[in-house]
Amino acid sequence: MQNETSTRPPLRLIGWIAIVAALAAMFLISPSYAQETPDASPDAPDASPEAPDEQDTQDTSTRVFLEVEAPTGEPVDKGDTFLVHVMVSDVEGLSAFDFQLGYDPDRIEPVPLDADDNVSTPTVDGELGVGGGDVLVDGELGQFVADSPRGSLCSGPFTRGTLQDTVLALCVGVAPPPCLGGPAGVGGSGRLGTVVFKSRGGEMTDIVLLQSGLVQDDVEPPCDPEDELALVRIPHESGGPVTVLLSGGGSSSTLLIVIIAVVVVVVLGAGLGGYLVYQRRGAASAASE
């Protein structure tokens, strides 16, 4: 009985840590958090009191940014697809992450997966569920954290009806923190995820990293299973928007040409009409004299 009792707490603790990590990562992409994020700085602290201390003690050289990969390196034709990579550099002890991409639906759109596809992206140990109304889109997720022995659960990339013009994604580590004997998270630089977009035509458009969250593998000390363990965010900088060159839109350019032509015709017509009226008045004045 003594051996059985001693093995139960770690098992419960591992399950608890996984649940807390999943809930924390899901909170990062909840609608209320996402709608507030664009007005806040990328390193804004969360509601927990530990966040300011972590920002003072951790290196902030870590960066999350976007890279665009077009098939030919040239402007993307209407109907063609291109890739947007979410990259991270100089991170240490990463256990979980999430990100949100903003885009202009008049210029581009994420490519949805076929209805027959029941797995959104390659993952390590599984996949977090996607709620009703969410649409999985084509891309990859979880390759960077796949090198970590902590394992992960991933979901996305996907779009959500309550967050218009936004692509979301997250991966959550499932192992206990290193202070409780768990393995360390992944470090270095690499690709957090990729989203496939399709051009709808035009001249150019911007894709914006609205929000990015990085969670450390360890928890806030003291690391006592009897106390509430606080997850620690990794401070980082976020890169600005990236511009994608598009071609083959036609609709906006054609409309502009039509508007210019109509204006020219109206101006010429008004000028010719005024000239004819002036001529007639001059002729009538000469005849009366």
C-alpha positions as CSV (number, residue, x, y, z in Angstrom):
1,M,0.0,0.0,0.0
2,Q,2.9,2.3,0.7
3,N,4.3,2.0,-2.8
4,E,0.9,2.5,-4.4
5,T,0.4,5.7,-2.3
6,S,3.8,7.1,-3.3
7,T,3.2,6.7,-7.0
8,R,-0.2,8.3,-7.2
9,P,0.8,11.9,-6.5
10,P,3.3,12.2,-9.4
11,L,0.7,10.7,-11.8
12,R,-1.9,13.2,-10.6
13,L,0.6,16.0,-10.8
14,I,1.6,15.2,-14.4
15,G,-2.1,15.2,-15.4
16,W,-2.7,18.4,-13.5
17,I,0.3,20.2,-15.1
18,A,-0.9,19.1,-18.6
19,I,-4.4,20.4,-17.9
20,V,-3.1,23.7,-16.6
21,A,-0.8,24.2,-19.5
22,A,-3.6,23.4,-22.0
23,L,-6.0,25.8,-20.2
24,A,-3.3,28.5,-20.1
25,A,-2.6,28.2,-23.8
26,M,-6.2,28.1,-24.7
27,F,-6.7,31.3,-22.7
28,L,-4.0,32.9,-24.8
29,I,-6.2,32.6,-27.9
30,S,-9.6,33.1,-26.3
31,P,-11.8,35.7,-28.1
32,S,-11.6,38.3,-25.2
33,Y,-7.8,38.1,-25.0
34,A,-7.4,38.2,-28.8
35,Q,-9.5,41.3,-29.2
36,E,-7.5,43.2,-26.6
37,T,-4.1,42.1,-27.9
38,P,-3.7,44.4,-31.0
39,D,-3.9,47.4,-28.7
40,A,-1.3,46.1,-26.3
41,S,2.4,45.6,-26.6
42,P,3.7,42.1,-27.4
43,D,5.4,41.9,-24.0
44,A,2.4,43.1,-22.0
45,P,2.2,41.2,-18.7
46,D,-0.8,39.0,-17.9
47,A,-3.0,39.3,-14.9
48,S,-0.7,37.2,-12.7
49,P,1.7,39.1,-10.4
50,E,4.7,37.0,-11.5
51,A,4.9,38.4,-15.0
52,P,6.7,41.7,-14.3
53,D,9.4,39.9,-12.3
54,E,9.9,37.4,-15.1
55,Q,10.4,40.3,-17.6
56,D,13.1,41.7,-15.3
57,T,15.0,38.5,-14.9
58,Q,14.8,36.9,-18.4
59,D,16.6,37.7,-21.6
60,T,14.4,39.5,-24.1
61,S,16.5,38.7,-27.2
62,T,13.9,36.1,-28.2
63,R,11.9,37.2,-31.3
64,V,8.8,36.0,-33.1
65,F,8.4,37.1,-36.7
66,L,6.9,36.3,-40.1
67,E,8.5,35.1,-43.4
68,V,6.7,34.8,-46.7
69,E,7.5,32.1,-49.3
70,A,6.1,32.6,-52.8
71,P,6.5,29.8,-55.4
72,T,8.6,31.9,-57.8
73,G,9.6,34.8,-55.6
74,E,7.5,37.0,-57.9
75,P,4.1,38.7,-57.3
76,V,1.5,36.0,-56.5
77,D,-1.1,35.6,-59.3
78,K,-4.7,35.5,-58.5
79,G,-5.7,32.0,-57.4
80,D,-2.1,30.9,-56.6
81,T,-1.1,30.0,-53.1
82,F,1.9,31.1,-51.0
83,L,3.2,30.2,-47.5
84,V,3.5,32.4,-44.4
85,H,6.0,31.0,-41.8
86,V,5.9,32.0,-38.2
87,M,9.5,31.9,-36.9
88,V,11.1,32.1,-33.5
89,S,14.7,33.0,-32.8
90,D,16.9,32.6,-29.7
91,V,14.4,31.0,-27.4
92,E,15.2,28.8,-24.4
93,G,13.1,26.2,-22.6
94,L,10.0,26.5,-24.8
95,S,7.1,24.3,-23.7
96,A,4.1,25.9,-25.4
97,F,3.3,28.7,-27.8
98,D,0.4,30.3,-29.7
99,F,0.0,32.9,-32.4
100,Q,-2.6,34.9,-34.3
101,L,-2.2,36.2,-37.9
102,G,-4.3,39.1,-39.3
103,Y,-5.0,39.5,-43.0
104,D,-7.1,41.4,-45.5
105,P,-9.8,39.1,-46.8
106,D,-10.3,41.3,-49.9
107,R,-6.8,40.4,-51.0
108,I,-6.0,37.0,-49.6
109,E,-7.6,34.1,-47.8
110,P,-6.4,31.0,-45.9
111,V,-6.8,27.8,-47.7
112,P,-9.3,25.5,-45.8
113,L,-8.7,21.8,-45.5
114,D,-11.0,19.5,-47.2
115,A,-14.0,18.3,-45.2
116,D,-12.6,14.7,-45.3
117,D,-9.4,15.7,-43.6
118,N,-9.8,14.9,-39.8
119,V,-6.3,15.9,-38.8
120,S,-5.3,19.6,-39.3
121,T,-1.5,19.5,-39.1
122,P,1.4,17.2,-38.1
123,T,1.6,17.0,-34.3
124,V,3.7,15.2,-31.8
125,D,1.5,13.4,-29.4
126,G,-2.0,14.4,-30.4
127,E,-4.2,17.4,-31.2
128,L,-6.3,19.8,-29.1
129,G,-9.9,19.9,-30.2
130,V,-11.3,22.6,-32.5
131,G,-14.6,24.1,-31.4
132,G,-17.8,24.4,-33.4
133,G,-17.6,27.0,-36.1
134,D,-13.8,26.8,-36.3
135,V,-12.4,25.9,-39.7
136,L,-9.1,24.1,-40.1
137,V,-6.8,25.6,-42.7
138,D,-3.9,24.2,-44.6
139,G,-0.4,24.4,-43.0
140,E,2.0,22.9,-40.5
141,L,2.3,23.1,-36.8
142,G,4.4,21.6,-34.0
143,Q,7.6,20.8,-36.0
144,F,9.8,23.0,-33.8
145,V,8.6,21.5,-30.5
146,A,8.7,18.0,-32.0
147,D,12.4,18.0,-31.1
148,S,11.5,18.4,-27.4
149,P,11.2,15.3,-25.2
150,R,8.4,17.1,-23.4
151,G,5.9,16.2,-26.1
152,S,3.0,18.4,-27.2
153,L,-0.6,18.7,-28.1
154,C,-1.3,21.1,-31.0
155,S,-4.4,22.6,-32.7
156,G,-4.5,24.6,-35.9
157,P,-4.0,26.6,-37.8
158,F,-7.6,27.4,-37.9
159,T,-10.1,30.3,-38.3
160,R,-12.8,31.2,-35.8
161,G,-16.1,32.8,-36.6
162,T,-15.9,35.2,-33.6
163,L,-12.5,36.5,-34.7
164,Q,-12.9,37.7,-38.3
165,D,-9.9,37.8,-40.6
166,T,-7.6,36.0,-38.2
167,V,-5.8,32.7,-38.2
168,L,-5.0,31.0,-34.9
169,A,-2.7,28.2,-33.7
170,L,-1.3,26.7,-30.5
171,C,0.9,23.9,-29.2
172,V,1.0,22.9,-25.5
173,G,3.7,20.8,-23.7
174,V,2.3,17.9,-21.7
175,A,5.3,16.9,-19.5
176,P,5.8,18.0,-15.9
177,P,8.2,21.0,-15.3
178,P,11.9,20.3,-14.9
179,C,11.7,21.3,-11.2
180,L,9.5,18.2,-10.7
181,G,11.8,15.9,-12.7
182,G,10.4,16.6,-16.2
183,P,12.6,17.2,-19.3
184,A,13.7,20.6,-20.5
185,G,11.9,22.4,-23.4
186,V,13.2,23.1,-26.8
187,G,15.7,25.9,-27.5
188,G,17.2,27.7,-30.4
189,S,15.6,29.1,-33.6
190,G,13.1,27.5,-36.0
191,R,9.6,27.5,-37.4
192,L,6.6,27.5,-35.1
193,G,4.1,27.0,-37.9
194,T,3.1,27.7,-41.5
195,V,-0.2,28.9,-42.9
196,V,-1.1,28.5,-46.6
197,F,-2.9,31.5,-48.1
198,K,-4.4,32.0,-51.6
199,S,-4.3,35.3,-53.5
200,R,-7.6,37.0,-54.5
201,G,-5.8,39.5,-56.6
202,G,-4.7,43.1,-56.2
203,E,-1.4,44.9,-55.9
204,M,-0.1,44.2,-52.4
205,T,-1.3,43.3,-48.9
206,D,0.0,43.1,-45.4
207,I,-0.1,40.1,-43.0
208,V,0.3,41.0,-39.4
209,L,1.4,39.0,-36.3
210,L,-1.4,40.2,-34.1
211,Q,-0.3,38.2,-31.0
212,S,2.3,35.6,-30.1
213,G,2.7,33.8,-26.8
214,L,5.6,31.7,-25.6
215,V,5.5,29.6,-22.4
216,Q,8.5,28.3,-20.5
217,D,9.0,24.7,-19.6
218,D,9.4,25.4,-15.9
219,V,7.0,27.0,-13.5
220,E,7.3,29.9,-11.1
221,P,9.1,28.9,-7.9
222,P,8.6,27.6,-5.3
223,C,8.1,24.4,-7.1
224,D,5.8,22.7,-4.5
225,P,3.2,20.2,-5.7
226,E,1.0,21.3,-2.8
227,D,0.9,24.9,-4.0
228,E,-0.6,26.4,-7.1
229,L,2.1,26.3,-9.8
230,A,2.2,29.4,-12.0
231,L,3.2,29.1,-15.7
232,V,5.8,31.6,-16.9
233,R,5.7,33.4,-20.1
234,I,8.9,34.0,-22.1
235,P,9.3,37.7,-22.9
236,H,10.0,38.3,-26.6
237,E,9.8,40.9,-29.3
238,S,7.4,40.6,-32.2
239,G,8.3,41.5,-35.8
240,G,6.1,43.9,-37.8
241,P,3.8,43.1,-40.7
242,V,5.1,41.6,-43.9
243,T,4.0,42.8,-47.3
244,V,3.0,40.3,-50.0
245,L,3.1,41.4,-53.7
246,L,0.0,40.3,-55.6
247,S,-0.9,40.4,-59.3
248,G,-3.8,39.6,-61.5
249,G,-6.5,41.3,-59.4
250,G,-7.9,43.4,-62.2
251,S,-11.2,44.3,-60.6
252,S,-9.9,47.4,-58.7
253,S,-7.7,48.6,-61.6
254,T,-10.6,48.2,-64.1
255,L,-12.9,50.1,-61.8
256,L,-10.4,52.9,-61.4
257,I,-10.0,53.2,-65.2
258,V,-13.7,53.3,-65.7
259,I,-14.1,56.0,-63.1
260,I,-11.4,58.1,-64.7
261,A,-12.9,57.6,-68.2
262,V,-16.3,58.7,-66.9
263,V,-14.9,61.8,-65.3
264,V,-13.0,62.7,-68.5
265,V,-16.2,62.3,-70.5
266,V,-18.2,64.4,-68.1
267,V,-15.6,67.2,-68.0
268,L,-15.3,67.2,-71.8
269,G,-19.1,67.2,-72.2
270,A,-19.5,70.0,-69.8
271,G,-16.8,72.0,-71.4
272,L,-18.2,71.5,-74.9
273,G,-21.7,72.3,-73.7
274,G,-20.5,75.5,-72.1
275,Y,-18.7,76.5,-75.3
276,L,-21.8,75.9,-77.4
277,V,-23.9,78.0,-75.1
278,Y,-21.4,80.7,-75.2
279,Q,-21.3,80.7,-79.0
280,R,-25.1,80.8,-79.2
281,R,-25.3,83.7,-76.8
282,G,-22.6,85.6,-78.8
283,A,-24.5,84.9,-82.1
284,A,-27.8,86.1,-80.6
285,S,-26.2,89.3,-79.2
286,A,-24.7,90.1,-82.6
287,A,-28.0,89.5,-84.4
288,S,-29.8,91.8,-82.0
289,E,-27.4,94.6,-82.6
